[in-house]
Amino acid sequence: MGFKAANQQVYLYGGHVTSWKNDHGEELLFVSSKAIFKPPKAIRGGIPICFPQFSNHGPLEQHGFARNRFWSIDTDPPPFPTNSSTKAFVDLILKPSEEDLKIWPHSFEFRLRVTLGPGGDLMLTSSIRNTNVEGKPFTFTFAYHTYFSVSDISEVRVEGLETLDYLDNLKNKEQLTEQGLVWNPWDKKAKAMADFGDDEYKHMLCMETAAVEKAITLKPGEEWRGRQELSAVPSSYCSGQLDPQRVLQSS
């Protein structure tokens, strides 16, 4: 089951945004033509929610379990900030099942608001609360694993990530300083993935908004919020404005 609103589409399976289009109807997110939209496989593309573990940096399955669980409509959402001129939004909630508690023994409430702004901006706001009743804190890592659609991977340039640190999976998670911080399976891995077209690597790349290097710890009753806001801008946009340090300082 999914929801379409203006220029976005969201599935209850995974709390997963699978489509975001600009005013010209052009798709800005990549979803594989071979994506599987049912358990136990996560949807290949869009914006998977990685929780309570990003990648394989921990004891759980790759990227945790939130991206392959069915979420519910949140009938009692918290007061997320929403502009009065917002085009559309939907509130979802995920709580652990008995099976989830066996593999990760912590009670939580994960609320997600997906918002389409007046200018077509896409915003995801996450609120994660520790609802353990026995006084037990928990620690997690998190990411919006966004798959962007591109016309030609050989013509793509990522700016603004210079001097930032990252962990390189191809070098045994060694911490490096580089411009990388993106993911593309390239030709050999693309052919080895059953839910990914052999040549689709040419038309996508992943950039994650994540809390990974410093895991988040919540005591019972505590709440963490994270937000990702995406905007489509003209190609003549001044790249200097994309400096992440400048954005962080001004927010």
Phi, psi and omega in degrees: 000137180219171181231134174250133178216115180054254184245032178218158176222134183230134176259141173294329176290108180088357188055045202252117172283124183246351181209138174212115184244150176277182184293344178268004180081011180276133181284130183257346178252149178261130169230128183297145176294343180254013181299145179252128187253035179209158181300155001267007185276135174285152180291128182275094178132189181066224179230086175295146176262116180264109181197143359270020180215132174266137180056218179248030180276061181161185187276350185273176176297161181310124177066019176074197187242352184298329185282350175232040171238156176274124177270167178241159172291131181275111182273350180224064186288153175288169181283071175297146176292123180223123178295140182296339180263013178303135180293312184196154172205159176222140180250127180238159178217144176232129173237153184289142172274174177299323178293322178297320182293337178287325183265338177215092193283063180219135177272134182210164168232121179248111178254138183228125171250126176252120188236138172250115185283171183298332179265009181093002178295145177252125181235132173244124179241122182251138175232116183243124183239137174278115180248020174301134182265347183263016175078025185259123175284164171220158182238140181213161167243163193206150172199147161268109188269068191287128174261114178266143176273130177230152182287323183205113185300333181286347181253009185266139175231131177254124183241156173096358182257003181300143178075358178275148180276151175210162176257124185265110179296333181282351179235044175056043177060030176293137179278125183229167174240117189198183179266355187307259178054024177229167180225136173211130185289339184062188196290313186292314181290326178301318180291336181273352183262122184292333183255031182214128180294147185303324184252007185287344178299340181286348189235025180205160164204153180252135170227123187257132166270115194216156169241093189237307186299319176246102181297155183258131177245130178240131171277161179308130180090345180280155183226142175240141176236140176223149185221141172235128178237125182245136178229141172264124184237157179300155181294343179274004182302137182292116185295337180299334180287351181269006178300114185298327179295322179293320179296315180297321182291331184267352183268000000 
